[in-house]
Structure formats: C-alpha cells, structure tokens
C-alpha cells in the first residue's frame, strides 16, 4: 500500500459537494486523503457553505482549516443558487492557484460556470457518478409540479452537457456503466471506482446475532422518496400485517431531508393504523445503525434507480439478508437466493408475498446471511484505493 501511494504525484484537489452526514462521502474522503496530501472541500450546511482545507502529513495526522460562508435563510431558490452555484464558484476562485483538479461528487446541481472556468484554466475535471443521475432526473419529472418540471428538465440537460465536458467520469459499478447510454459515447474517459468500504467499516458493521435468534422483524433504511420505492414498501405493509399480525417493521431514515408531502401523509396514516407493528425510528446515527440491522431478518429496498447502495453492504456485513430490485449495480452484489433476494416485479403485493414467503424460512435466510457476510468481506479499502488511483492518475 505504501508503494502504491509513493507513486502518486503530490497534487491538490477541490471536491464539491460534500455532505459529511452521508457515509459514502466520508469514505471518498478517506480514499482521496490516502492518495492526495491536500484537499479543499465545499461542505454543505443548512444555511451556508463551509470551505475546508485538509492536509495530511502522515496517515494519522491531518491538519484542518475551515471558513464558513453564510447566507440568509430566505427563499428556497435563493438558497439553492447560493449553495450549489455561487459559493462553490467563489471558493474555487479563492483556491484556484493551489489546485490542479476538480472532483464533483454525486451531484444533480452541476456548477457549469465553475466547470467552464476550470477547463479554461487547464484544470482536470472529474465527475463521480454514484448512481444513474440521468435516470433519477427522468424518473422525478413526471411526479413534479409544472415549475419543478422545468427545473428538473434543465438539470437533466445540464447533466448530459457536463458529462461531455469532463476529463474523466467515474462510475460506482461495472453494471451501471454497461447500462448507461452516455457512457458508451465516451468510453475513453470512463472508469469504475468503488466508494466502499471505509477503513474502519468492518469494526462497526458485524454480524452479532444469528438469523435464528432474531424475531420476525423486517426493515427499510433510506430516503423517504419515490425513486427509492418507499411508497411501494409502505403500501405493502397492510398486506403483510394482515397475514402475519406478529410482525415488527422498522422504518429508518431522515424525515427532515426531502420527504414529499404525499408520501408523508401516506406513511403517517399507516403508522397510526398499526402502532403495535411499526416502529418509525426516523434518523439514526450511522454508528448505531448496526444495532438495528442485527435485529432484522430482512431488509427491503424496492428502488427504481440505484448505484450500489451502502445500506445493502452494511446489512450484508451484519448478516441481514436483503430483498432489493435488480437495478444499477445491485446484481453485482446480490445473487438471487445466494447472497440476497431480488424483486423481479416490485409492486406492493409482490413485495408483501415475497416477504411473507421468506420471513419464516429460517433455513434459507440463514444460508443467505452467511453467504452475504462472506461476499461483502471481498471488498477492501486497499482495492478501493487502487481503483481511484487508476482513475485519477493513470492514462
């Protein structure tokens, strides 16, 4: 590993955006700090932007400098403009003489002026595509109100434009890469780099409770949005409870993030209807998530679009079988009936029937639990570092 690092030139990188609350972003920082001794970050806060400078002298010593750029909490559109476009550009202009590359991570709001300026000044521009953003935007448009449709349509056009401008586009999954039309047009600048696992991942996410010792508990962990299939899961709950009244259902996610009103009303109605069965936990700190995953016999993720969701890998490390849709990079991780279960037709009734079929089949769940736990251990921090090194530094 030391040899891999010594071969990398000393470079500085500007990364936008960064959400410290998301595990995938923190892992990317761990990987890049191993490869690059100086990073500049635009970190998003509720009412401002944080400019952070990270310098690593050795792997245990990191120097951090910060500067907060705040804005008034006025209209949503003004905050979006400041957060995603004006302040990141301002940060870029301040530090441009110190950096030679820009990395934009999993963003739907691409700052075109910043990217054009970077290209004009001969800085490398990298895009990291965690999931299929074009599919996400295309999916969201039909659910949006007229004004939001226009905004989402603009984001979709901008995404395609920026993909053509970038020097390198990094995908999270080989399968996702194969299924993307825009990746086929730019094969020479496409590569794959995982944002998993972090250095200490396996010290937190462990199987501490065998399936046979777990109560009949199922769960959902993720965003409360349509593209995550949350409405499918909620609509399946009454069918499941009607046929298995003793079941317990954990719902984990941040209700303060984007949570469509129509989904909130539906969720509140179902939770109030079955107070003895449903435990709506809301936001759970990431460090204690393993405790809840170790209580579940089955985790359900009926998404419409994904890359490789961290929660699937976290569940597998805890020995929790996952029932998920075969989209994005998920089939790279889950082999149906071996390391997990795949939903071929993820409507609410199919979800309910599959959950009921599996929940009391402890023999099948136990075999998958063990196989999933072994599968996820094939991923290592060293492999992730090598992939990122190849994508960023090798032609």
N, C-alpha and C positions, 0 to 999 in steps of 0.2 A: 504493500500500500504506500509506503514511504517513497518507493521508487516511482510509482505512478504519479505522485504529487510533485516530485522533483523535476519531472519532465515538462511540467506546465509552466509557461511563461508567467511572470508576475504581471497581472493585469488588474484593472478595476472595472467594476460592472455596476450599472444603475438598474435597479429592479423595481418595476411597478406592475400592478399594485400589490400590496402585501396586507393580508388580514391575519394578524397573529392568532386570532381565535380559531383559525382553520388548521388542523393538523397537517394537511398536505402542504401548506405554505411553509410551515416551520421545518418540515423535512427538506424542502427545497433549499432553504437557507443553510441547514446543516451540511448538505451536499456541496453547495457552492462555496461555503466558508472553508471546506476542506481543499477546494481546488483554487480558489482565488483569495488572496490575502486582504483585499479591500473591497467592501461592498457599500453602495449607497442605496437606501431604500426609501420609497414613498409609502408610508404606512397610513392606512385609512382609519380615522377616528370618527365618532358620531357627528361632531361639529368642527372638524378640522382635519389637517393632514400633518403627519409627523415625518420630518426628514431625519433619517437615521444613518449614521456612518458606523460601519463595523470594520474593525481592523483586527486580524488575527496574527499574533506574534508567534504563538505555537498553539497546538491543538487545545490546550487548557486555558489559554489566556486570550481573552477578547476584549478589546477596548471599544466602548460605545459612546458616541456623541449624538445628541439629539437637538432638534429645533422644531418647535411647534408653530405651524402656520394656521391660524384660526379664521373662521368666517362666521358671520351671524346666521343663526338658525332661522332663515326666512323661508321662502318658498322652496318646494322640493326641486324644482327645475334649476333654481339658482344654486342650491347646494350641490346638485349633480354636476353643473357646469364648473363650479369651483373645485370639487373633489376629484373629478376624473380628467379634467382638461386643463384648467388654468394653473392650479397649484403644482401638479406634476411637471408642467412645462416650465414654470418658474424655478422649481428645484433643478430641473435639467440644465437650464441656462446657468445657474449658480455653480454647478459642479462639472460643466462640460469639459474644462481643461484637465480634469483629473481622471476621466474615464475614456475607455475606447469601445465600450459595448453597452447596449441597452437590451434588457430582457423584459418582455411583457408577459405576465403570467395569468392565464385563465381569466381573461377579461372580455366583456362584451362591449365595453366603452373604450375603443381604441383612440388614443390622442393623435390624430392624423398630423397636426402641426408639429408635434414633438418628433414623430417618426420621420416626416419630411426634412426637418432640420437636422436630425441625426444622419440621415442619408447624405444631405448636402455637405455635412462636415466630416464625411467618411468614417462614421462610427458604424459598427456592426449592429444590426437589429435582429434580435431573436424573438420568436413567439413560442410560448409553451401552451399547447392545446391540451388541457386536461381531459375535456370531453369534446363532443362534437358541437361546437358553438353554433354553426350554421343550422344544424338540426334543431337545437334548442330554440333559436330565434324563430325558425319556421314553424315550430310547434306552438309557441306562445302567441303568435299573431292572431290566429282565429279566436282566442279567448279574450283578446284585448278590446277595450273601447276604441272608438274611431281615432282619437288623438294619440293614444298609445300605439295603435296600429302603425301610424305614420312614423313614430319614433323607433319602433322595433324594425320596421322596414328599412329605415335609414341605417340602423345598427347592422342589419344583415348585409346591405350593400357595402358598408364600410369594412366589415369583416373580410369580405371577399377581396376588396381592394388592398387591404393591409397584408393579406396573405401573399399577394403578388409582390409587394414591396420588400418583404422580409428577406434577410440573407439566409436564415435557417428557420425551419418550422419544426418544433419538437412535439411529437405525439406521445401519449402515455401508453399506447397499446398498438401492437402489430396488427391486430384485427381491425381496430378503429382506422388505422392507416389504410388498410386494404379496402375499406368500405367508403372512403371519402373521395368524392369526385375531384375536389380541388387538390388533393394530394397527388392524384395521378397526373395532373398537369404540371407539377413542379417536383418531379421525382429527385432531381439532383440536389435539392435543398431540404429534403425530408429525412428525418431520423426519429428514432424512438428512445425515450429515456423515462424510466420509472421515477415517481416521487415517493418511493416506498422501499424499505422501511427506514425509520429514523434509527439513530444509534442505539437508543435505549428502548426501542419498541417492545422487544420480547421480554424485557424485565417487568413491563406493566401488563401486557396482554398475554395471559397464560390461561390454560385450562386448569381450573381449580376445583371443578365439580363435574363429575361424570354425568352423562345424559340420564342414566338410570336413577340418579339421586336428585334429579330436577323435577319440580312439579310441572303440571301441564300449563306452561307459560309460553306465549308467543309474543313477538315484539316488532315494533317499527322504530327505526332510528334514522332520522334525516330531516330534510326540509319539508315543510308543510305546503307543498306546491303540486300543481297538476303534472308537471313533467317528471316528478318523482313518483307519480302514480299514487299519491297519498289518498286521493278521493276513491280510488279502486279499493284500497285497503279498508278505509272507513266504511264503505258500502258493503263490504264482505262481513263485517263484524256481526250484524244481527243474524245472518245466516249461520255463522259459526256458533254463536252463543245459543241459538235455538236448538241446535243439535248436540251441543256439549255445554251444558249450563255451568259446569265447574271450572271452565277455562278462565285463565287470567291473561290479560292483554296489557302490555307495557307500551306506552307511546312516548318517545323521547325526541325532542327537537326544540329549537329556539322559537317560541311564539312571537318574539319581538323582531325577527327577521321577516322577509317578505312572506306574508300569510294572507292570501286572497280572502276577502270577506265571505264569499260564498262557501269556501272550504271551512272557515272558522264557524259559521253558523251550523253547517252540517256536523262538524266534529263536536261542538257543544251539545247539540241535540242528542247525538249518540252516547256521549259520555254521561249525560244526565239520565239517559234512559237505562243505562247499565252500570250504575255506580259500584256494584259489588264485583264486577268483572274487569272494569277498565281502570287502569292506573295511569292517568295523564301526568307524566313527570316533568314535562317541559324541558327546559335547558338543564343539562347535566355536565358538570366539569369533565373534561376529557380524561383526566387522571383517574376518575372513579367509574368511568363507563364499563371497564372490565367486570366490576362487581355485578352490574345488571345483565351484561351479556352472559355471565356464568349462571344466571337464573333461568335463562330461556332455553326451551327445547328447539325453537325455530325462530329465525329472523326473516321477515318478509320485506322484499324490496321490489315492488312491481313497477319500476321506472319505464318511461318512454324513451329516455336517452341517457347515456352514461359514458364515462371513460372506464376507469377501474375504480369503483368507489372504495375509499379507505374503510368504510364501516364493514364491508364484506370481509376484507382481510383481517380486520380486528376481531370480527366474530369467529372466523376460522381459527385464529390464534387462541381464542378462548374455547375452542371445541364446540362452537354453536353452529349447527347446520343452517345454511341459508337457502331460502326459496326466492329466486330472482328471475327477472326476464332476461332472455339471451340477447342482450343488446350491448353495443360498444365492445369493450374488452372483457366483459364478464365471462363469456365462454372460454377465454384463455385460462381463467382461474377455476371456474366451476365445470366439472364434467358431470353431467346429469346422472344422479344415482350413485356417484362415486365420491366426489368431493363437495357435493351440494345438490340442489334440485333446481331445475329450470321450468319456468312457466311458459308454455308454448302459446297459450291463449289466456292472457292475464285479465279477463273481465272479473268482476266481483264474485260471481258464482263459481267460476273455475278456481279462483284463489281459495274460497271457502272450502270447496270439495277437496282440494289438494292438501290444505292444512289439516282437515279432519282425517284424511287418509293417512297422513304421516304422523300426526301428533302422538298416537298411542302405539305406533310401530317402533318400539324402543330398539329392536334389533337393527333395523335399517338406519335409524338415527344414530345409533352408537357407532356403526361401521363408518358412516359418513363423518361423524365427529372426529374420529381418529385419523381418517384419511385427509380431511380438511386441515387438521392441525399439522400433519406432516407436510402437506403441499405448501402451506404458507411459509414454512421454515426453509423452503428452497430459495426464498428471496433474502438477499443480504444487503447491508449498507455498502459493502465493497463493490458488489455488482452494479448498484445504482450509481456510485461514483464513477466507475469505468464508463458506463453508458453516457453520462453527462460530459465526461472528458472527451469522448469521441465526437459527440455532437457539437461541442463548443470550440474545440481546439484542433480537431483533425479533419483534413480535407478528404 
